[in-house]
Amino acid sequence: MSESPSRPNSKVARVIEKYDLSGMGEQLEVAWTGEHGDRTSLRDLADEFNRAVLDAAIRRSDGGISETDLQSAYQTLTGDDVSSADRMRKQRELEAMGVDADAVQSDFVTHQAIHTYLTEYREAELPDQSGDPDQKAEMLERLQGRTSAVTDSTIEGLVSSGELSERDYDVIVDVRVICGDCGTDYAAGELLRQGGCDCSEA
C-alpha cells in the first residue's frame, strides 16, 4: 500500500524522508507481510532500517563502506555486549568521516516504531493464514529447519572453542504429535496436512 500525505507522521516516515530512503516503506511492508516469501520479524526489520540509515549517512559524507564493515559498525554502535570504549572509538571513526554519530543514532528506530509505521501510517495488515493448513505446516517445518541450523552452528562453535568435545554430532529436530484417542504418532506437518487423525474413520 502506498504512503499518503493524509496519514499521521511517524518517526520512521520522517527518517525515510530525511535520508532520502526512497522505496524503503514499500520494502518494509513487503518483508513484514511476506508478500514475496518468508515474513521478516519486526526486530530484524528495525535492524535493516537502521543499517540503511547508517549507510546513507556515511555516503552523504562522501564516504564508502562495505556491507561487512557496515554490519560491524552498526553492531558496535548498538550491541549490548559492546564496551563503551569500543563504542566511543567507533563514534570517533565516524566523526572523522564527517558523520554526526550522535544524530544518526538518535534517528535509529525500535521494532515498535516499525510496527506503528506499518500498521498506522501505511495501514498494512498481515495476511490471514488461519485457514490454510499447508501454509501452517510449511511454517512449522521452516522453524524446525532453523532450529536445526542454529543448533548445528552452536555445536560447531563450541567444538571450535574447545568447550565441547569434538565428536561427529548429528542434529535431529523432529516435532511429533500423538493422538490421545488412538496413540498414533504423526509428524506435525503431516497431521496438519491430512486434517487431523483419522482414527475415528476406522
Short mmCIF file of the C-alpha atoms (twelve columns), coordinates in Angstrom:
data_MODEL
# 
_entry.id   MODEL 
# 
loop_
_atom_site.group_PDB 
_atom_site.id 
_atom_site.type_symbol 
_atom_site.label_atom_id 
_atom_site.label_alt_id 
_atom_site.label_comp_id 
_atom_site.label_asym_id 
_atom_site.label_seq_id 
_atom_site.Cartn_x 
_atom_site.Cartn_y 
_atom_site.Cartn_z 
_atom_site.pdbx_PDB_model_num 
ATOM 1   C CA . MET A 1   0.000   0.000   0.000  1 
ATOM 2   C CA . SER A 2   1.430   3.394   -0.922 1 
ATOM 3   C CA . GLU A 3   2.057   6.174   1.576  1 
ATOM 4   C CA . SER A 4   -0.405  9.047   1.738  1 
ATOM 5   C CA . PRO A 5   0.177   12.651  2.874  1 
ATOM 6   C CA . SER A 6   -3.087  12.446  4.837  1 
ATOM 7   C CA . ARG A 7   -1.698  9.801   7.175  1 
ATOM 8   C CA . PRO A 8   -0.226  10.855  10.526 1 
ATOM 9   C CA . ASN A 9   3.518   11.369  10.584 1 
ATOM 10  C CA . SER A 10  5.811   8.909   12.315 1 
ATOM 11  C CA . LYS A 11  9.481   8.779   13.225 1 
ATOM 12  C CA . VAL A 12  10.089  6.108   10.608 1 
ATOM 13  C CA . ALA A 13  8.440   8.258   7.934  1 
ATOM 14  C CA . ARG A 14  10.468  11.312  8.999  1 
ATOM 15  C CA . VAL A 15  13.733  9.371   8.913  1 
ATOM 16  C CA . ILE A 16  12.905  7.924   5.478  1 
ATOM 17  C CA . GLU A 17  12.403  11.455  4.182  1 
ATOM 18  C CA . LYS A 18  15.465  12.842  5.991  1 
ATOM 19  C CA . TYR A 19  17.836  10.276  4.468  1 
ATOM 20  C CA . ASP A 20  16.022  10.021  1.133  1 
ATOM 21  C CA . LEU A 21  15.440  6.279   1.539  1 
ATOM 22  C CA . SER A 22  13.110  6.012   -1.423 1 
ATOM 23  C CA . GLY A 23  11.259  2.718   -1.624 1 
ATOM 24  C CA . MET A 24  12.076  1.795   1.969  1 
ATOM 25  C CA . GLY A 25  8.446   1.977   3.113  1 
ATOM 26  C CA . GLU A 26  7.293   -0.499  0.489  1 
ATOM 27  C CA . GLN A 27  10.309  -2.708  1.172  1 
ATOM 28  C CA . LEU A 28  9.449   -2.869  4.871  1 
ATOM 29  C CA . GLU A 29  5.802   -3.679  4.153  1 
ATOM 30  C CA . VAL A 30  6.584   -6.435  1.650  1 
ATOM 31  C CA . ALA A 31  9.087   -8.041  4.034  1 
ATOM 32  C CA . TRP A 32  6.740   -7.854  7.025  1 
ATOM 33  C CA . THR A 33  3.689   -9.248  5.241  1 
ATOM 34  C CA . GLY A 34  5.687   -11.940 3.439  1 
ATOM 35  C CA . GLU A 35  4.288   -10.887 0.075  1 
ATOM 36  C CA . HIS A 36  7.239   -12.401 -1.812 1 
ATOM 37  C CA . GLY A 37  8.187   -15.233 0.548  1 
ATOM 38  C CA . ASP A 38  9.010   -15.667 4.220  1 
ATOM 39  C CA . ARG A 39  7.980   -12.914 6.619  1 
ATOM 40  C CA . THR A 40  10.687  -10.847 8.322  1 
ATOM 41  C CA . SER A 41  10.333  -10.082 12.037 1 
ATOM 42  C CA . LEU A 42  9.884   -6.509  13.238 1 
ATOM 43  C CA . ARG A 43  13.189  -6.656  15.126 1 
ATOM 44  C CA . ASP A 44  15.057  -7.728  12.002 1 
ATOM 45  C CA . LEU A 45  13.284  -5.007  10.013 1 
ATOM 46  C CA . ALA A 46  14.349  -2.399  12.581 1 
ATOM 47  C CA . ASP A 47  17.959  -3.567  12.261 1 
ATOM 48  C CA . GLU A 48  17.784  -3.472  8.461  1 
ATOM 49  C CA . PHE A 49  16.256  0.003   8.565  1 
ATOM 50  C CA . ASN A 50  18.865  1.345   10.977 1 
ATOM 51  C CA . ARG A 51  21.727  -0.086  8.915  1 
ATOM 52  C CA . ALA A 52  20.265  1.661   5.866  1 
ATOM 53  C CA . VAL A 53  20.215  4.934   7.842  1 
ATOM 54  C CA . LEU A 54  23.853  4.491   8.874  1 
ATOM 55  C CA . ASP A 55  24.846  3.601   5.311  1 
ATOM 56  C CA . ALA A 56  23.048  6.668   3.940  1 
ATOM 57  C CA . ALA A 57  24.724  8.932   6.497  1 
ATOM 58  C CA . ILE A 58  28.169  7.611   5.571  1 
ATOM 59  C CA . ARG A 59  27.520  8.008   1.855  1 
ATOM 60  C CA . ARG A 60  26.308  11.571  2.412  1 
ATOM 61  C CA . SER A 61  29.670  12.357  3.971  1 
ATOM 62  C CA . ASP A 62  31.286  11.197  0.699  1 
ATOM 63  C CA . GLY A 63  32.455  8.071   2.432  1 
ATOM 64  C CA . GLY A 64  32.109  4.476   1.335  1 
ATOM 65  C CA . ILE A 65  31.771  1.295   3.334  1 
ATOM 66  C CA . SER A 66  31.464  -2.388  2.541  1 
ATOM 67  C CA . GLU A 67  28.472  -4.410  3.706  1 
ATOM 68  C CA . THR A 68  30.687  -6.290  6.177  1 
ATOM 69  C CA . ASP A 69  32.131  -3.076  7.633  1 
ATOM 70  C CA . LEU A 70  28.653  -1.541  7.790  1 
ATOM 71  C CA . GLN A 71  27.343  -4.519  9.763  1 
ATOM 72  C CA . SER A 72  30.351  -4.343  12.085 1 
ATOM 73  C CA . ALA A 73  29.915  -0.599  12.660 1 
ATOM 74  C CA . TYR A 74  26.210  -0.975  13.354 1 
ATOM 75  C CA . GLN A 75  26.833  -3.831  15.799 1 
ATOM 76  C CA . THR A 76  29.438  -1.744  17.625 1 
ATOM 77  C CA . LEU A 77  27.035  1.181   17.936 1 
ATOM 78  C CA . THR A 78  24.044  -0.871  19.108 1 
ATOM 79  C CA . GLY A 79  25.262  -4.178  20.546 1 
ATOM 80  C CA . ASP A 80  24.515  -4.904  24.198 1 
ATOM 81  C CA . ASP A 81  27.848  -6.687  24.685 1 
ATOM 82  C CA . VAL A 82  29.984  -3.857  23.261 1 
ATOM 83  C CA . SER A 83  32.140  -1.891  25.706 1 
ATOM 84  C CA . SER A 84  31.646  1.861   25.996 1 
ATOM 85  C CA . ALA A 85  35.279  2.340   24.924 1 
ATOM 86  C CA . ASP A 86  34.758  0.383   21.689 1 
ATOM 87  C CA . ARG A 87  31.517  2.245   21.013 1 
ATOM 88  C CA . MET A 88  33.190  5.607   21.568 1 
ATOM 89  C CA . ARG A 89  36.073  4.612   19.293 1 
ATOM 90  C CA . LYS A 90  33.642  3.734   16.515 1 
ATOM 91  C CA . GLN A 91  31.776  7.014   17.018 1 
ATOM 92  C CA . ARG A 92  35.067  8.911   16.670 1 
ATOM 93  C CA . GLU A 93  35.868  6.986   13.480 1 
ATOM 94  C CA . LEU A 94  32.510  8.021   12.026 1 
ATOM 95  C CA . GLU A 95  33.016  11.627  13.120 1 
ATOM 96  C CA . ALA A 96  36.377  11.609  11.307 1 
ATOM 97  C CA . MET A 97  34.486  10.581  8.160  1 
ATOM 98  C CA . GLY A 98  32.179  13.549  8.578  1 
ATOM 99  C CA . VAL A 99  29.264  11.605  10.070 1 
ATOM 100 C CA . ASP A 100 27.378  13.048  13.043 1 
ATOM 101 C CA . ALA A 101 27.278  9.805   15.012 1 
ATOM 102 C CA . ASP A 102 25.013  11.136  17.763 1 
ATOM 103 C CA . ALA A 103 22.452  12.424  15.240 1 
ATOM 104 C CA . VAL A 104 22.480  9.147   13.329 1 
ATOM 105 C CA . GLN A 105 21.986  7.078   16.470 1 
ATOM 106 C CA . SER A 106 19.097  9.310   17.531 1 
ATOM 107 C CA . ASP A 107 17.490  8.517   14.169 1 
ATOM 108 C CA . PHE A 108 17.637  4.763   14.789 1 
ATOM 109 C CA . VAL A 109 14.186  3.287   15.392 1 
ATOM 110 C CA . THR A 110 12.793  0.454   17.501 1 
ATOM 111 C CA . HIS A 111 10.766  -2.515  16.322 1 
ATOM 112 C CA . GLN A 112 7.719   -0.915  17.963 1 
ATOM 113 C CA . ALA A 113 8.206   2.175   15.784 1 
ATOM 114 C CA . ILE A 114 8.379   -0.052  12.697 1 
ATOM 115 C CA . HIS A 115 5.132   -1.751  13.736 1 
ATOM 116 C CA . THR A 116 3.362   1.573   14.269 1 
ATOM 117 C CA . TYR A 117 4.610   2.851   10.928 1 
ATOM 118 C CA . LEU A 118 3.425   -0.238  9.058  1 
ATOM 119 C CA . THR A 119 0.037   -0.603  10.721 1 
ATOM 120 C CA . GLU A 120 -0.961  3.032   11.289 1 
ATOM 121 C CA . TYR A 121 0.943   5.025   8.672  1 
ATOM 122 C CA . ARG A 122 0.867   2.537   5.809  1 
ATOM 123 C CA . GLU A 123 -2.208  0.666   7.092  1 
ATOM 124 C CA . ALA A 124 -0.568  -2.670  6.311  1 
ATOM 125 C CA . GLU A 125 -2.130  -5.907  7.536  1 
ATOM 126 C CA . LEU A 126 -0.771  -9.392  7.889  1 
ATOM 127 C CA . PRO A 127 -2.418  -11.991 5.653  1 
ATOM 128 C CA . ASP A 128 -4.860  -14.319 7.369  1 
ATOM 129 C CA . GLN A 129 -3.363  -17.802 7.162  1 
ATOM 130 C CA . SER A 130 -5.528  -19.322 9.867  1 
ATOM 131 C CA . GLY A 131 -7.483  -21.456 7.400  1 
ATOM 132 C CA . ASP A 132 -4.553  -22.802 5.382  1 
ATOM 133 C CA . PRO A 133 -3.099  -25.995 6.925  1 
ATOM 134 C CA . ASP A 134 -0.460  -26.311 4.188  1 
ATOM 135 C CA . GLN A 135 0.988   -22.885 4.993  1 
ATOM 136 C CA . LYS A 136 0.915   -23.648 8.706  1 
ATOM 137 C CA . ALA A 137 2.685   -26.952 8.096  1 
ATOM 138 C CA . GLU A 138 5.337   -25.215 5.971  1 
ATOM 139 C CA . MET A 139 5.852   -22.619 8.695  1 
ATOM 140 C CA . LEU A 140 6.397   -25.344 11.320 1 
ATOM 141 C CA . GLU A 141 8.841   -27.163 9.050  1 
ATOM 142 C CA . ARG A 142 10.788  -23.950 8.377  1 
ATOM 143 C CA . LEU A 143 11.032  -23.349 12.125 1 
ATOM 144 C CA . GLN A 144 12.326  -26.889 12.620 1 
ATOM 145 C CA . GLY A 145 14.906  -26.281 9.893  1 
ATOM 146 C CA . ARG A 146 16.059  -23.038 11.501 1 
ATOM 147 C CA . THR A 147 16.266  -24.671 14.933 1 
ATOM 148 C CA . SER A 148 18.377  -27.448 13.461 1 
ATOM 149 C CA . ALA A 149 20.688  -24.978 11.696 1 
ATOM 150 C CA . VAL A 150 21.139  -22.815 14.817 1 
ATOM 151 C CA . THR A 151 21.821  -25.871 16.978 1 
ATOM 152 C CA . ASP A 152 24.353  -27.223 14.485 1 
ATOM 153 C CA . SER A 153 26.113  -23.858 14.300 1 
ATOM 154 C CA . THR A 154 26.198  -23.571 18.098 1 
ATOM 155 C CA . ILE A 155 27.726  -27.016 18.459 1 
ATOM 156 C CA . GLU A 156 30.372  -26.247 15.822 1 
ATOM 157 C CA . GLY A 157 31.264  -23.020 17.606 1 
ATOM 158 C CA . LEU A 158 31.612  -24.733 20.987 1 
ATOM 159 C CA . VAL A 159 33.732  -27.502 19.478 1 
ATOM 160 C CA . SER A 160 35.985  -24.928 17.808 1 
ATOM 161 C CA . SER A 161 36.452  -23.054 21.078 1 
ATOM 162 C CA . GLY A 162 37.233  -26.255 22.975 1 
ATOM 163 C CA . GLU A 163 34.180  -26.006 25.209 1 
ATOM 164 C CA . LEU A 164 32.614  -29.142 23.715 1 
ATOM 165 C CA . SER A 165 34.320  -32.433 22.984 1 
ATOM 166 C CA . GLU A 166 34.979  -32.962 19.301 1 
ATOM 167 C CA . ARG A 167 32.712  -35.709 18.004 1 
ATOM 168 C CA . ASP A 168 30.680  -36.411 14.867 1 
ATOM 169 C CA . TYR A 169 27.383  -34.936 16.073 1 
ATOM 170 C CA . ASP A 170 24.091  -35.248 14.184 1 
ATOM 171 C CA . VAL A 171 21.333  -32.752 14.983 1 
ATOM 172 C CA . ILE A 172 17.759  -34.047 14.757 1 
ATOM 173 C CA . VAL A 173 14.774  -31.769 15.240 1 
ATOM 174 C CA . ASP A 174 11.544  -33.736 14.885 1 
ATOM 175 C CA . VAL A 175 8.272   -32.359 16.258 1 
ATOM 176 C CA . ARG A 176 5.764   -35.179 16.743 1 
ATOM 177 C CA . VAL A 177 2.098   -35.151 17.688 1 
ATOM 178 C CA . ILE A 178 0.417   -38.171 19.310 1 
ATOM 179 C CA . CYS A 179 -3.339  -38.697 19.081 1 
ATOM 180 C CA . GLY A 180 -4.726  -39.086 22.592 1 
ATOM 181 C CA . ASP A 181 -7.522  -41.377 21.375 1 
ATOM 182 C CA . CYS A 182 -5.632  -44.000 19.390 1 
ATOM 183 C CA . GLY A 183 -1.959  -43.290 20.164 1 
ATOM 184 C CA . THR A 184 -0.956  -42.802 16.526 1 
ATOM 185 C CA . ASP A 185 2.275   -40.813 16.161 1 
ATOM 186 C CA . TYR A 186 2.462   -38.120 13.452 1 
ATOM 187 C CA . ALA A 187 4.994   -35.609 12.221 1 
ATOM 188 C CA . ALA A 188 3.416   -32.229 12.999 1 
ATOM 189 C CA . GLY A 189 3.330   -31.149 9.351  1 
ATOM 190 C CA . GLU A 190 1.787   -34.445 8.270  1 
ATOM 191 C CA . LEU A 191 -1.012  -34.126 10.836 1 
ATOM 192 C CA . LEU A 192 -1.876  -30.584 9.691  1 
ATOM 193 C CA . ARG A 193 -1.890  -31.507 6.013  1 
ATOM 194 C CA . GLN A 194 -4.198  -34.503 6.415  1 
ATOM 195 C CA . GLY A 195 -6.646  -32.565 8.603  1 
ATOM 196 C CA . GLY A 196 -6.091  -34.438 11.879 1 
ATOM 197 C CA . CYS A 197 -6.014  -38.038 12.965 1 
ATOM 198 C CA . ASP A 198 -8.264  -40.395 11.010 1 
ATOM 199 C CA . CYS A 199 -8.762  -42.915 13.815 1 
ATOM 200 C CA . SER A 200 -12.457 -42.039 14.058 1 
ATOM 201 C CA . GLU A 201 -12.875 -43.206 10.443 1 
ATOM 202 C CA . ALA A 202 -11.544 -46.681 11.143 1 
# 
